[in-house]
Amino acid sequence: MILSYNFFKSFKYSSLVFGISIVLCGCNSPKKDREVVLYETYCASCHIPPEINSLPKDIWSEKILPEMGARLGIRDSGYNPYKGLSFVEMEAVIKTGIFPGKPMLDKKDWEQLKEYIIRNAPDSLAKNQRSVVPEELSQFTSTRITIDSTKGAFFTYMEFNKDKNKLMLGDIYGNLSEYSFSANQNTRIGRFGSPVVSIEEDGDNMIVAAIGSIRPSELLSGRLFEVNPDTITIIPEALHRPVHIIAHDFDKDGIKELIISEFGDVKGQLSLFKKSTKEESFTKHVLLNQPGAIKAVIRDMDKDGKEDLVVLTAHGDEGITILYHENDLKFSPEKVIRFSPVYGTSAFQIIDYDHDGDDDIITVHGDNADKSFVPKPYHGMRIHINNGKNSFTEAYFYPLNGATALEALDFDQDGDIDIALVASFPDYQNNPDLSFVFLENKNELNFEFSVNTFKDSNIGRWFLIDTGDVDNDGDEDIILSSFTYIFTPVPESISKQWNEDNVDIM
């Protein structure tokens, strides 16, 4: 599952685990055992090969390997990759060719590859141990807000509008509304047929993206809407689970282009839509042809005066790609950071952490709503420092199970960057209170932070995060929204509390 820079500022529900493609990559070295060659050939052709010890045996054998076999044209143990699909969607998946009709490797090799993986996979993964017991968050005071009487919260989009001093909210039912803090009133703007996941405002007008299907789907059911004060118009472009949109005039002709992150499923892409000056139709240009596009940010990364795009992708080849703007809306991609496909990369922020004049990148990893559901010790937040030439080095890692969203800012106005983290998939068994963590920067050069959270931090399943001066006192406040839809196992006592307390916004 996914849900953009907002609902997908964190939530990418991956149905297909590694996005395995079959390309013989010339790694058949005589110095390597055949089983190692098989693993490197069939698990590393289009992304970083996952470490075998990054997942336990049961997940490999019951979840990953049957899917992997299907992508190699092997039906192992009666596994049916089309199970549960409608005929229409089954046809769409078949057309992708992701599941070949004939085996792509010998049955003996397949059995050897499986045996090698299971033999080397651990029985279980190490647990994230608390190095520091969180302190009570004293820099902020918390206020619980209930928007309506509906039990639970189902927000798929949330963003603070600083000009209006209102909170824009989209939900799983397709509603878009704006909430006034001063009046404690929520006003519906419109209903858009499927979950609202991203909007672009331009004065009184806006473009609204509705994802179509939250769950993995190969159907093109996503839609864009132009919303004016008096009308709502559907843009006639079928989209593959769009999760984030940008409207910006890159070529300075007075007409804004649309940059659309289509997370997709088997297929997906990042595209530029150019509107004709004479007609209402768009011309589509694919900028990045891979599934898992979550969010794009505009930034001049090479300082040549032209606006580039920095893009986060997940769902297989996880990482950060810079699309350098050349001329005539042409972009040249360079993948500058790559992660293992099991990391569950969910969100990122560009910020000059070390104040040296170039852009650093902070990422969070913890989407756990897929076939490999288990607390993972490599989940958490990573700070990547830029050397000035867009070469990034991971300089700091803070472990946090299920980390899915962040806001990095100098909240206490002392000259360094503090970081607020949301974990939508915390380790409920060992650290159920760590669904929100505030890292106050104590020593920027040595990456020393104090760890803070607030009392009863698990009264909601925090999903989205934003900042803004809600109370107009001159500093930045933190806003959290909840999404209590049960898509992964949650202790009954906690899900009961979510319904009883009915906290929509913190």
BELBELGI-V322310 format. One record per backbone hydrogen bond with DSSP energy under -0.5 kcal/mol. NH is the residue of the N-H (numbers start at 1). CO is the residue of the C=O. E is the energy in kcal/mol with one decimal. If there is no record, write none. Layout:
nh->NH co->CO e->E
nh->NH co->CO e->E
//
This chain:
nh->2 co->12 e->-0.8
nh->2 co->214 e->-0.7
nh->4 co->7 e->-0.6
nh->4 co->8 e->-0.9
nh->5 co->243 e->-0.6
nh->7 co->156 e->-1.0
nh->7 co->197 e->-0.5
nh->9 co->3 e->-1.2
nh->9 co->5 e->-0.5
nh->10 co->3 e->-0.6
nh->10 co->4 e->-1.5
nh->11 co->7 e->-1.7
nh->12 co->10 e->-0.9
nh->13 co->11 e->-0.7
nh->14 co->12 e->-1.3
nh->15 co->13 e->-0.5
nh->17 co->15 e->-0.6
nh->23 co->21 e->-0.9
nh->23 co->41 e->-0.5
nh->29 co->27 e->-2.2
nh->32 co->29 e->-1.9
nh->37 co->33 e->-2.0
nh->38 co->34 e->-2.7
nh->39 co->35 e->-2.0
nh->40 co->36 e->-2.6
nh->41 co->37 e->-2.5
nh->42 co->38 e->-2.5
nh->43 co->39 e->-1.6
nh->44 co->40 e->-0.7
nh->54 co->51 e->-2.1
nh->55 co->52 e->-1.1
nh->57 co->122 e->-2.4
nh->60 co->56 e->-2.1
nh->61 co->57 e->-3.0
nh->62 co->58 e->-2.5
nh->63 co->59 e->-2.0
nh->64 co->59 e->-2.4
nh->65 co->60 e->-3.2
nh->67 co->63 e->-1.1
nh->68 co->64 e->-2.9
nh->69 co->65 e->-3.0
nh->70 co->66 e->-1.9
nh->71 co->67 e->-1.6
nh->72 co->68 e->-0.7
nh->72 co->69 e->-1.1
nh->73 co->70 e->-1.3
nh->74 co->69 e->-3.3
nh->75 co->73 e->-0.5
nh->76 co->74 e->-1.0
nh->79 co->76 e->-1.7
nh->81 co->79 e->-0.6
nh->83 co->80 e->-1.6
nh->85 co->82 e->-2.0
nh->90 co->86 e->-2.8
nh->91 co->87 e->-2.1
nh->92 co->88 e->-1.7
nh->93 co->89 e->-2.5
nh->94 co->90 e->-2.5
nh->95 co->91 e->-2.0
nh->96 co->92 e->-0.7
nh->96 co->93 e->-1.0
nh->97 co->93 e->-0.6
nh->97 co->94 e->-1.3
nh->98 co->93 e->-0.7
nh->100 co->98 e->-0.7
nh->104 co->72 e->-3.1
nh->110 co->106 e->-2.3
nh->111 co->107 e->-2.3
nh->112 co->108 e->-2.0
nh->113 co->109 e->-2.6
nh->114 co->110 e->-2.5
nh->115 co->111 e->-2.4
nh->116 co->112 e->-2.2
nh->117 co->113 e->-2.1
nh->118 co->114 e->-2.7
nh->119 co->115 e->-2.4
nh->120 co->116 e->-1.4
nh->121 co->117 e->-1.5
nh->129 co->127 e->-0.6
nh->131 co->129 e->-0.6
nh->135 co->451 e->-3.1
nh->137 co->453 e->-2.8
nh->138 co->136 e->-0.5
nh->143 co->506 e->-0.7
nh->145 co->505 e->-2.8
nh->147 co->145 e->-0.6
nh->155 co->482 e->-1.7
nh->156 co->170 e->-2.0
nh->157 co->170 e->-1.8
nh->159 co->168 e->-2.0
nh->161 co->159 e->-0.5
nh->161 co->166 e->-3.4
nh->162 co->160 e->-0.9
nh->165 co->161 e->-1.6
nh->166 co->161 e->-1.4
nh->167 co->179 e->-2.6
nh->168 co->159 e->-3.1
nh->168 co->166 e->-0.6
nh->169 co->177 e->-3.0
nh->170 co->157 e->-2.4
nh->171 co->175 e->-1.8
nh->172 co->154 e->-2.0
nh->174 co->171 e->-1.8
nh->176 co->190 e->-2.5
nh->177 co->169 e->-2.9
nh->178 co->187 e->-2.4
nh->179 co->167 e->-3.1
nh->180 co->185 e->-3.0
nh->181 co->165 e->-0.7
nh->181 co->179 e->-0.6
nh->184 co->180 e->-1.2
nh->185 co->180 e->-1.3
nh->187 co->178 e->-2.6
nh->187 co->185 e->-0.5
nh->189 co->176 e->-3.4
nh->190 co->176 e->-1.6
nh->192 co->174 e->-2.7
nh->196 co->171 e->-1.1
nh->197 co->209 e->-2.3
nh->198 co->209 e->-1.1
nh->200 co->207 e->-2.3
nh->202 co->205 e->-3.4
nh->205 co->202 e->-1.9
nh->206 co->227 e->-2.0
nh->207 co->200 e->-2.5
nh->208 co->225 e->-2.6
nh->209 co->198 e->-3.1
nh->210 co->208 e->-0.5
nh->210 co->223 e->-2.8
nh->211 co->195 e->-2.3
nh->213 co->211 e->-1.2
nh->221 co->219 e->-1.6
nh->222 co->239 e->-2.6
nh->223 co->210 e->-2.2
nh->224 co->235 e->-0.6
nh->225 co->208 e->-2.2
nh->226 co->233 e->-3.2
nh->227 co->206 e->-3.4
nh->227 co->225 e->-0.6
nh->228 co->226 e->-0.6
nh->228 co->231 e->-3.0
nh->233 co->226 e->-2.8
nh->235 co->224 e->-2.6
nh->236 co->234 e->-0.5
nh->237 co->235 e->-2.8
nh->239 co->222 e->-2.1
nh->241 co->239 e->-1.1
nh->243 co->261 e->-2.9
nh->244 co->261 e->-0.9
nh->246 co->259 e->-1.8
nh->248 co->246 e->-0.5
nh->248 co->257 e->-2.5
nh->250 co->248 e->-1.3
nh->257 co->248 e->-2.7
nh->258 co->273 e->-2.2
nh->259 co->246 e->-2.8
nh->260 co->258 e->-0.6
nh->260 co->271 e->-2.6
nh->261 co->244 e->-2.8
nh->261 co->259 e->-0.5
nh->262 co->260 e->-0.8
nh->262 co->269 e->-2.8
nh->263 co->241 e->-1.7
nh->263 co->261 e->-0.9
nh->264 co->240 e->-1.3
nh->264 co->241 e->-0.6
nh->265 co->267 e->-2.5
nh->269 co->262 e->-1.9
nh->270 co->288 e->-2.3
nh->271 co->260 e->-2.2
nh->272 co->285 e->-3.1
nh->273 co->258 e->-3.0
nh->274 co->272 e->-0.6
nh->274 co->283 e->-2.9
nh->275 co->273 e->-0.5
nh->276 co->281 e->-1.9
nh->283 co->274 e->-2.8
nh->285 co->272 e->-2.8
nh->287 co->270 e->-2.7
nh->287 co->285 e->-0.5
nh->288 co->270 e->-1.9
nh->290 co->288 e->-1.3
nh->292 co->263 e->-2.8
nh->293 co->262 e->-0.6
nh->294 co->312 e->-2.8
nh->295 co->312 e->-1.0
nh->297 co->310 e->-2.3
nh->299 co->308 e->-2.0
nh->301 co->299 e->-1.5
nh->308 co->299 e->-1.1
nh->308 co->306 e->-0.5
nh->309 co->323 e->-2.1
nh->310 co->297 e->-2.7
nh->311 co->309 e->-0.5
nh->311 co->321 e->-3.0
nh->312 co->295 e->-2.5
nh->313 co->319 e->-2.5
nh->314 co->292 e->-1.6
nh->317 co->315 e->-0.6
nh->318 co->316 e->-1.7
nh->318 co->339 e->-0.5
nh->319 co->313 e->-2.3
nh->320 co->337 e->-2.1
nh->321 co->311 e->-2.5
nh->322 co->334 e->-3.0
nh->323 co->309 e->-3.5
nh->323 co->321 e->-0.5
nh->324 co->322 e->-0.8
nh->324 co->332 e->-2.8
nh->326 co->324 e->-0.5
nh->326 co->330 e->-3.1
nh->330 co->327 e->-1.3
nh->332 co->324 e->-2.7
nh->333 co->331 e->-0.6
nh->334 co->322 e->-2.1
nh->336 co->320 e->-2.0
nh->336 co->334 e->-0.7
nh->337 co->320 e->-1.6
nh->339 co->318 e->-2.6
nh->341 co->48 e->-0.7
nh->343 co->340 e->-1.8
nh->346 co->364 e->-2.6
nh->347 co->364 e->-1.1
nh->349 co->362 e->-2.2
nh->351 co->349 e->-0.5
nh->351 co->360 e->-2.2
nh->353 co->351 e->-1.8
nh->355 co->352 e->-0.9
nh->360 co->351 e->-1.5
nh->360 co->358 e->-0.5
nh->361 co->384 e->-2.3
nh->362 co->349 e->-2.6
nh->363 co->382 e->-2.5
nh->364 co->347 e->-2.1
nh->365 co->380 e->-2.5
nh->366 co->344 e->-2.9
nh->367 co->344 e->-2.5
nh->370 co->368 e->-0.7
nh->371 co->14 e->-0.5
nh->373 co->370 e->-0.8
nh->374 co->372 e->-0.6
nh->379 co->376 e->-1.6
nh->380 co->365 e->-2.1
nh->381 co->398 e->-2.6
nh->382 co->363 e->-2.6
nh->383 co->396 e->-2.3
nh->384 co->361 e->-3.0
nh->384 co->382 e->-0.5
nh->385 co->383 e->-0.5
nh->385 co->393 e->-2.7
nh->387 co->391 e->-1.9
nh->392 co->336 e->-0.5
nh->392 co->390 e->-0.5
nh->393 co->385 e->-2.0
nh->395 co->383 e->-3.0
nh->395 co->393 e->-0.6
nh->396 co->383 e->-1.2
nh->398 co->381 e->-3.0
nh->399 co->397 e->-0.6
nh->400 co->379 e->-1.7
nh->403 co->365 e->-0.7
nh->403 co->400 e->-1.6
nh->404 co->422 e->-3.1
nh->405 co->422 e->-1.5
nh->407 co->420 e->-1.9
nh->409 co->407 e->-0.5
nh->409 co->418 e->-2.4
nh->411 co->409 e->-1.8
nh->413 co->410 e->-0.9
nh->418 co->409 e->-2.5
nh->418 co->416 e->-0.5
nh->419 co->439 e->-2.3
nh->420 co->407 e->-2.8
nh->421 co->437 e->-3.2
nh->422 co->405 e->-2.5
nh->423 co->435 e->-2.6
nh->424 co->402 e->-1.1
nh->424 co->422 e->-0.5
nh->425 co->402 e->-1.2
nh->426 co->423 e->-0.6
nh->428 co->426 e->-1.4
nh->431 co->427 e->-2.6
nh->434 co->431 e->-1.6
nh->435 co->433 e->-1.0
nh->436 co->433 e->-0.7
nh->437 co->421 e->-2.3
nh->438 co->452 e->-3.2
nh->439 co->419 e->-3.4
nh->439 co->437 e->-0.6
nh->440 co->438 e->-0.8
nh->440 co->450 e->-2.1
nh->441 co->439 e->-0.6
nh->442 co->448 e->-3.1
nh->443 co->448 e->-1.8
nh->447 co->443 e->-0.6
nh->447 co->444 e->-0.7
nh->448 co->443 e->-2.2
nh->449 co->447 e->-0.5
nh->450 co->440 e->-2.5
nh->452 co->438 e->-1.9
nh->452 co->450 e->-0.5
nh->453 co->135 e->-2.2
nh->457 co->454 e->-0.9
nh->459 co->456 e->-1.5
nh->462 co->460 e->-1.2
nh->463 co->481 e->-2.9
nh->464 co->481 e->-1.2
nh->466 co->479 e->-2.1
nh->468 co->477 e->-1.6
nh->470 co->468 e->-1.9
nh->472 co->469 e->-0.9
nh->477 co->468 e->-2.1
nh->479 co->466 e->-3.1
nh->481 co->464 e->-1.9
nh->482 co->504 e->-2.0
nh->483 co->461 e->-2.4
nh->484 co->153 e->-3.2
nh->487 co->485 e->-1.3
nh->494 co->491 e->-0.7
nh->495 co->491 e->-2.2
nh->496 co->492 e->-2.3
nh->497 co->493 e->-1.6
nh->498 co->494 e->-2.2
nh->499 co->495 e->-1.6
nh->500 co->496 e->-2.4
nh->501 co->497 e->-3.0
nh->502 co->498 e->-1.9
nh->504 co->145 e->-2.0
nh->504 co->502 e->-0.6
nh->505 co->145 e->-2.4
nh->506 co->480 e->-2.4
//
